[in-house]
Amino acid sequence: MPTRTRFTIWRPLATAATAALMATVLTAPAQAQAPHTPRTSQPVHSYENAVREAVWVDTRLDGDGDGRTDRVAVDIVRPSEPARQGRRIPVIMDASPYYSCCGRGNESQRKTYDAAGNVVQMPLYYDNYFVPRGYAVIGVDLAGTNRSDGCVDVGGRSDIQSAKAVIDWLNGRGTAYTTPTGTTRARADWSNGRTGMIGKSYDGTIANGVAATGVEGLETIVPIGAISSWYDYYFAQGAPLFGSGPDWLSNYVESPAARARCGAVQDALVEGAPRSGDWTGLWSERNYVPDADQVEASVFVVHGTQDLNVRAKHFGQWWDALARSGVDRKIWLTQAGHVDPFDFRRAEWVTTLHRWFDHELLGYDNGIDDEPMADLERAPDQWETSATWPPRTTGTVRLKPASGTEPGVGTLGTRTVRGTETFTDDPARDEGDWATDLGVSTPDKAGFVTGPLTRDLRLSGSSKVTVTASASTPTAHLSAVLVDLGPATIRDYAASGEGITTLPNRTCWGASTTGDSACYRETAARTAAVEHTVLSRGWADLGHHAGNGRGTPLTPGRTYSITLDLAATDHVVPAGHRLALIVAGTDNGLIEPPADTPTLTLDLARTTASVPVVGGTAAFTRATAGSPATAPAAGLSGVEPPATVHRVPEGGR
């Protein structure tokens, strides 16, 4: 197999072709290229005559306890010409639990089959676009879903092995069969073993988990809105984010046959994921971050900084761990929520992904390794690049809250000030309510604000807020929120569509057949004019203050300290705007409330926000020089509360 080039430096992306030009490229025959033209795979193979087949790969696990090892169904679409010419080709893989239960993509496509059981419609455009260019595209049904044996264990050993076993088979280390129960073996003699995994949400999560095994042959992964630790999907430092656990999700995605035979796995999920939010061995198995040092694949991360389903903490901690391990990586950050880049930046995405796979799987020297590491959406459909992410000049600034002239309406700076603030948890209120009322004293929050900035201030990376507080009850939850106070037009991430609107017209991205169209409905940015923007948020159960993964009842009146991990972001607070920190209790719709209704008293001298600022403390000092902090006006409008509260990393939009 060719050796993958290692790279870490990125420079500006080439401008993407327009949709009209793309349509021409998709149908044009291969042309001889000038020596200076970067090499690009061309659509020279027939999609209509592509080989469509299914194999069942032995996972070497018996998750459903029926006495035989589980087989996962693998649907394959590959060009027929290379095998006839004696050439082996790379693979693009999407391993998913959603191919039959829920659908994939903005149009919720499911796999369909012909009378022989071979795939007719492979969801999404990957096969339409990449098969004519010389790639095989395969869709793996995770164990316990669609046509696979076994049980869904929600990011655990079975889920990860479902995909890893396929990579082993592609590289000659595993076994596959031509039928679900037969003994006739199938060989991957058409594959060169070089595999790239891609997928949104649960699918991208599997890519993260498989990469963390260090499996040989996995050259790159493209996780989109993906989970890096399943504990952090269900809990935030002991505070439950949803009203259900992984057993609900397992039951939701499993096939009817698996649901009937997988009761023991369901019971294990319930037992291993207590609603107390305590850390267990189940969560250790489903935490991929500590194994980032095992990753040999390059990683192209895509995430919404306003994703309230798979929240932005996931990409932040994964990215930082990959950086510490020297993994080659690239990132796109959008203002949208849980949305695929095909639906928020389509032409640029297809072009960039094409070049990425050409480089990583075909070994083409196309210059993508000389381009910027990060693409960042600053306003709807307005993008800029960053050579590295976070920028090398980023430094942690320790911001200190201080009391103001009214209770709960304070200031934010770099000087430590003694004092206290008190608020009472109101589970009916959320971060939008707190930010809207930041300029007035309300009993449910404490807010702290800088003066109007004299220069732009860029926050890039993950923040932490250390809160020192006492509670009046044995249970208490905390929220910490960073807010940009000032007018802006943003993607309406809380609305249906999470920042996009689906349009009736279609554009085509590859070749089509009668049963599998390459044409998808266009989208446009759905925007909102706001007076404030929540740019990062985090939550915790104060009972988990010890940091050992176990919660304990609080002693009323006793002071505790806990550090909340806030979601990663890249946000510019413009000159004239103000930066605010809000500390409160239950963030309605985003965490579940505690058993009690506590009143909490903050010790301001021991409460600190550690914020990643490009330029560090000097940049913050310059941006706030000569701007005395004043209370913001009341009634600063933001986005409406989220239209729905997600509890699955869904396969749709």
Beta strands, then each sheet from edge to edge (+ up, - down):
strand 1: 51-58
strand 2: 71-78
strand 3: 89-96
strand 4: 112-113
strand 5: 119-121
strand 6: 136-141
strand 7: 176-177
strand 8: 185-186
strand 9: 191-200
strand 10: 218-224
strand 11: 235-236
strand 12: 239-240
strand 13: 298-304
strand 14: 329-334
strand 15: 374-379
strand 16: 382-386
strand 17: 394-406
strand 18: 409-413
strand 19: 420-424
strand 20: 445-449
strand 21: 457-461
strand 22: 464-471
strand 23: 477-491
strand 24: 500-508
strand 25: 519-525
strand 26: 527-541
strand 27: 559-565
strand 28: 569-573
strand 29: 578-584
strand 30: 599-603
strand 31: 608-614
sheet 1: 8+ 7- 1+ 2- 6+ 3+ 9+ 10+ 13+ 14+ 15+ 16-
sheet 2: 4+ 5-
sheet 3: 11+ 12-
sheet 4: 19+ 30- 22+ 31- 17+ 18- 20- 29+ 23- 26+
sheet 5: 19+ 30- 22+ 27-
sheet 6: 21+ 28-
sheet 7: 24+ 25-
end
